[in-house]
Amino acid sequence: MTEPVWLVVGLGNPGPVYAGHRHNVGYLVNEELASRVGGSFKAHKTGRADVLEGRLGGPGGPRVVLARPRSYMNESGGPVSALAKFYKVPVERIVAVHDELDIPFDTLRVKLGGGDNGHNGLRSMRRSLGSGDFYRVRVGIGRPPGRQDPADFVLSDYASTERKILPFQVDRAADAVESLLTVGLGKTQQDFNG
């Protein structure tokens, strides 16, 4: 019997134009996880995502497929569903790492299941997987200032003051993913949902 694998999906939009946007924090967290695994992303044969297979935390750590869909955020579900089928990963072993407007910047929350809260990437995943019962590492970006449209806010770069803190937030979110895969949801929520 083969060892079960986790599929950790960093949500974002592909290409350099979007790289610094708040909506792409999932990509940043998966970049950090890739450096911890000790590899780099390569195009998957499905053609719709970049992946890195490995173990988190070194030999003996959980088997993981880190993935970045190559589609735009609102079409993330297709590539995620294709990878889940390819690697035979059930929905309860999928982790979506994404930006969250309703959580203050520099905080995060980990949870299992729930709605999409207006997040197009989560909505697309729920639709394609036929379930929302996957884990979420919700990286806080806060609400837009004043009357700025939330859609414009998520597709804008971090403020200069935020960019100084962002590497620490990304590192902590990567720690939360590792914790979730190694010690489970309860302990991870205790340690990170603050």
N, C-alpha and C positions, 0 to 999 in steps of 0.2 A: 504494500500500500504506500502511495506517495504521500509525503508530508504536505499538509495544507499550506496554501499560500495566501497572503494578503495582497489586495490591490489598493494602493494608495494613489489617489488621483489629485494632482494639483490643478485646480481650475484657474483658467486665465484665457487671454486672447493671444494667438500666435503673432510673432513678428516684432521687429524692433520698435515700431511705432507705439506699441502698447506696453513695452517692457517695464517702464517706471510707474505704470498706473496702479492705483489702489486695487482695482479689479484683478490684478495679476499677482497678488500676494501668495496665492496657492502655488504658482510656478516657482516663486522665490523659496518657499518652504521646501518644495521638492528638490530644488537645486541644492539646498543645505543637506537634505537627506541623502542625495546622490554623493555628495562629498564625504559623508559619513560611511556610506557603503563602499566608497572607493572606486567609483566608475563614472562613466558619462552616458548621457542619453543617446540612444540610437533609434533610427526609424524602425517601427515595428512592421512586420510583414502585412498586417491589415492595412497599412498605408495611411492610417488616420490618427496616429499617435506616436510620440517618442517615448521609449521605455528604457528602464534599467532594471535588470533582475539581480538580486543579491540577498544578503542577510544583514539585517540591522543589528548593530551591537557586536559584530564580528562572528566568528565560527560558533555555531550552536544557537545563534540568535534566530528570530523568526524569519522565514522565507518571505520575501516581499518583491512585488513588481511595482516600481515607481512609474507613474505615467503622467504625461502631459498631452492632453488632446491637441491635435493640430487644427481642430475646427474652432470657429468662434464660440464664445461662451454659451450662447443660446442654442448651440447644436452639440454640446458636449456629450449628451447622452448616447448618441450613436457610437462614437469611438469607445466610450466606457463600456457599453453593452457588448461590443465586439471583443474587447479585451477580456471581459468577464467570461464570455463563452469560450474564447481561445484558451485561457488558463484554467477554465472550470472553477471559477471563483464564485461562491454563492453570495448573494447580496449582503448577508450579515458579516462578510469578511472584506467589504469594500469601505474605504475611508475617503471621504471627500474633504479636501482642505480648501477653504474658500474665505473670501472677504465677507464681513458682516457689518452692515450699517448700524444695527441696533445694539452694538457692543462698542464701548468707548475704545478709541485708539489705545494701543499698548496693553490691551487685555485680551483674553481669549476664553472660549468655552468649548467643552467637548461634550457631545451628546450622541445618543442613538435615536435615529428616526426623527419624525417631525415633518412639518410642512416646508414649503420652499421660501416662505416669507418674502415673496417678490423677487427672489434670486433666480435669474434665468438659467444659470448653469444647473442649479439644483432641480428646477422644474423640468429641464430637459432630461436629466438623469432619472428622475422619478418616472417620467413618461416612457423612456426607453427600457428601463429595468423592470417596469411594471410594479415597482414598490419604492417606498421612501425609507425602508428599514435598513439603511446603511448608516455608518458612523459619520459624524461631521466634526471636524476641527475648525471652529468658527473664529477667524482672526479679526478682531475688532478694528474697524476703520473710522467709527464714529459717524455722526450725522453731518450733512453738509452745512456750512455756515449760512446764516441768513436765509434767503429764499432760493438758494441755488438748487437746481433740479438734481435729485439724487442720481439720475442717469449720467448727467454731466460730471457729477462729483466722483463717481466710481471710475469714470474714464478720464480722470485727470491725475497728474503726478502728485506724489506726496509733497507736502509743504517742506521747506528746508529744515525747520525744527523737527519735523517727523522723521526726515531722512536720517538724522543723527541717531534716533532711537530704533529705527526700523530693523537694523541688523540684530539687535537684542530680541526684538519681538519675533522675528523670523526664527532665530535660534531657539527661543522658548516654545514656539509652535512645533518645531521639529522635535524637541524634547517630549512634547505632549503626544505626538504620533508614536514615538518610540515607547513611551510609557503605556499607551493604549494597547500596543501590540504585545508588550511583555508582561504587564501586571494587570491589565484589564480596565474596564470603564470606571468602576467604583473608586479605586485608588487614584486613577488619573483625574477624575472630576474633583476629588478631595484636594489634590495637589495643584491643579491648574485652573479650576473654575473660580478664580478670585479676582 
